[in-house]
Amino acid sequence: DRGLREAPTTEELAEIKKLRKEVADQQRTIEILKAATSFMPMARLCRKRWAAVAVGAGQSGWGGLGVSA
């Protein structure tokens, strides 16, 4: 850590370890989101259908919940 050798310092090694953990966490999140996208087209279809039924019944979309189709 005193700069006597050309290797990462203890602080740099700790940062590398932390960043590797963050990357692994992000990769897991990406895999989960990829799996979740298989359900998204159906959810979008359901929202559009619900909004059309609600508007046809005289309501505005999701009943004022601020959700758009």
C-alpha positions in Angstrom: 0.0 0.0 0.0 3.0 2.3 0.2 3.6 2.3 -3.5 6.7 0.1 -3.3 5.3 -2.5 -5.8 3.2 -2.4 -8.9 0.1 -4.1 -7.7 -3.4 -2.9 -6.7 -3.6 -1.4 -3.3 -5.8 -2.8 -0.6 -8.4 0.0 -1.3 -8.3 -0.8 -5.0 -8.8 -4.5 -4.3 -11.7 -3.7 -2.1 -13.3 -1.5 -4.8 -12.7 -4.3 -7.4 -14.5 -6.8 -5.2 -17.4 -4.4 -4.6 -17.7 -3.7 -8.3 -17.7 -7.3 -9.2 -20.5 -8.0 -6.7 -22.5 -5.1 -8.2 -22.0 -6.5 -11.7 -23.1 -9.9 -10.6 -26.2 -8.4 -9.0 -27.0 -6.4 -12.1 -26.6 -9.5 -14.3 -29.1 -11.4 -12.1 -31.5 -8.5 -12.3 -31.2 -8.5 -16.1 -31.9 -12.2 -16.3 -35.0 -11.7 -14.1 -36.2 -8.9 -16.3 -35.6 -10.9 -19.4 -37.8 -13.7 -17.9 -40.4 -11.2 -16.9 -40.7 -9.7 -20.4 -42.3 -12.9 -21.6 -45.4 -11.9 -19.5 -45.4 -8.3 -20.6 -47.3 -8.6 -24.0 -50.2 -10.3 -22.2 -50.3 -7.6 -19.5 -50.3 -4.9 -22.1 -53.2 -6.6 -23.9 -55.1 -6.9 -20.7 -54.6 -3.2 -19.9 -55.8 -2.1 -23.3 -58.8 -4.3 -23.1 -59.7 -3.1 -19.6 -59.3 0.5 -20.7 -61.6 0.0 -23.6 -64.2 -1.7 -21.4 -63.9 1.1 -18.8 -64.2 3.9 -21.3 -67.2 2.2 -22.9 -68.8 2.1 -19.5 -68.4 5.8 -19.1 -65.3 5.6 -16.9 -62.0 7.2 -17.7 -59.4 4.5 -18.2 -58.4 3.0 -14.9 -60.9 4.9 -12.8 -58.7 7.9 -12.1 -55.7 5.9 -10.9 -53.4 7.6 -13.4 -52.6 4.4 -15.3 -52.7 4.7 -19.1 -53.3 1.8 -21.5 
